Amino acid sequence: MWDHCYKEWKTQNSARHGKDAEDKAQRRLETAHRSIRDLYDLKPRCSLQAQRHYFYPTVEDHFRRDTDARSLENWLEKYQPMIMQNIRHRRDNSDRRLRQIDDVFHLIRTVPPSNPTPTMAPRQRTPTLTTRPITTYFRPNRITSPTPTLETPTTTARTTSTSNNPTTTAPQPP
């Protein structure tokens, strides 16, 4: 009796999952394709932002870019819960008669990465008037003073003139 049950289980298992490695890989790929096609059938029930973020433009594009079963299964494992949560969220909000923001304002198409948006030029600073003292250093002329002296900081107030060039005054050496 147990032998008969074991043989029946082996027969059903090999029919469902495949007998050898190639057949098993083919069955995994078919299962992933079927699950992804089911999710793409639910794509219109997702928000526009979710459609843009989780899905390729068409299911054929998705199969063209991800060809092996492992990458398709990884995509399913990562995005299927988020897609289902998005659909539940939209359904719950529609039951409460709450409209989604993308139903009112359609999202603007994003710029593709190959054509990035231009950056703004750096802002040029405009000169401002200040009343704070400006510290200037007096350096004696080498011709008049052959001996080296230490530089001493002095403070003077900034004066303004009719032109935009501020002028400073330095004390005369003793």
Secondary structure, DSSP 8 states (H G I E B T S, - for coil): -HHHHHHHHHHHHHHHH-SSHHHHHHHHHHHHHHHHHHHHHTGGGS-HHHHHHH--SSHHHHHHH--SHHHHHHHHHHHHHHHHHHHHHHHHHHHTT---HHHHS-------TTS----------------SEEEEE----TTT--S-----EEEEE-B--SSS--B-------
